[in-house]
Amino acid sequence: MKKYLLLLIGMVSLSLAGQVKQEIFESFKLQERRNVSYYFPENYSEDKKYPLIVVLDADYLFDVVVANVKVYGANSRMPEAIVVGIHQSENDLRWDDCDFEQSTGLPTEKGAKFYEFLGTELIAYLETQYNIAPFKMFVGYDITANFGNYFLFKDKSYFNSYVIVSPVLAPDMESRVPARLSDLDQEIFYNIIVEKEKTEDRQRILQMNNAIKSINKESLHYYFDEYDNADHVSITTYGISKAFDNVFKMFRPISPKEYKTEILTSNEPVFQYLEKRYARIEELLGYKKSVDLNDIMAIYAGSLKKQDFESLKPLAEICKKEFPETMLGFYFEGEYYEQLGEPKKAFKTFEKAFQMEEIDFLTKDMALEKIDALKADFGY
């Protein structure tokens, strides 16, 4: 801990009020003082873990990324995240930091130091001071986009997700990246965002795209987004939102399309879909997400549609935990007993539901109708 405190003598203490703060970071690796910006969620809590998004070219990309993090987080389309941006425009530092040898395609001496600065100083500090989830995303543009690829070549990729905006590729990178993505035994999200306008590296980028597209691996999630009206400058504001959609798709509420194409077509119990979805969110993002009411209703509808009434019981238990004051859990449990042919248990359970708060489409009248119907049929 002392090592990192010494490392950060030049830093002012950070406010966690959700504001962006720009600080000076004293780097031993670079023997330089670097401008770094931070964004922390407004409701940062020691009880939660937060994905980390590392943004190079912060002068161009940091505000765009933070804006997306705020909007997506506020609308439950991604977990709240911590963002760190490294400023590199002054004195063309971006080219010094991320330059490569033309003969080998590897980082220059300064580039190797910058690589260590990111991994063993800046990110390592954040991991010791804040609740950083296992999930990390890299965002870069042009020469800095290419630099992100070097993190793929560790035994285990340092980042789980890469957002590569209009890269200036090092020699042989168009073949090295696909080969590495093919070999990695790790779940990786890899996004390339490019303009359709001709650039020096366009043909090599398209070659790389074709090679990555041919990789058939469940653990590789690859996206290639090309924009007709963008040029090499405006592309920095294109595609970031689409990349967030691609990466955090699992975090969003179940959509009507997902319900039709994945839940209704699956041969597995409907509730198992919900279990796997939320287990994957926790495993990959390090975030235990509360179950959305939207997702509860999708699983309920799927259970009835497929006559998978066994799924109603575990769904009811989830509802009692997530929505304890409402009638949701007891109503679903009552339907489970009803379909199971246990009218006495169903009757008592619907009575409990009647005493709870209404929610969504479920009303006390509906519970009363169930109770009256059971009375008429069985004389309770």
PyMOL commands that set and color helices and strands:
alter all, ss='L'
color gray80, all
select helices_A, chain A and resi 2-7+58-74+90-98+109-129+143-153+173-183+202-213+234-237+240-247+249-251+256-263+270-285+293-305+309-322+328-340+343-354+364-378
alter helices_A, ss='H'
color red, helices_A
select strands_A, chain A and resi 20-27+32-39+50-55+82-86+132-141+161-165+188-195+220-227
alter strands_A, ss='S'
color yellow, strands_A
deselect
rebuild
show_as cartoon
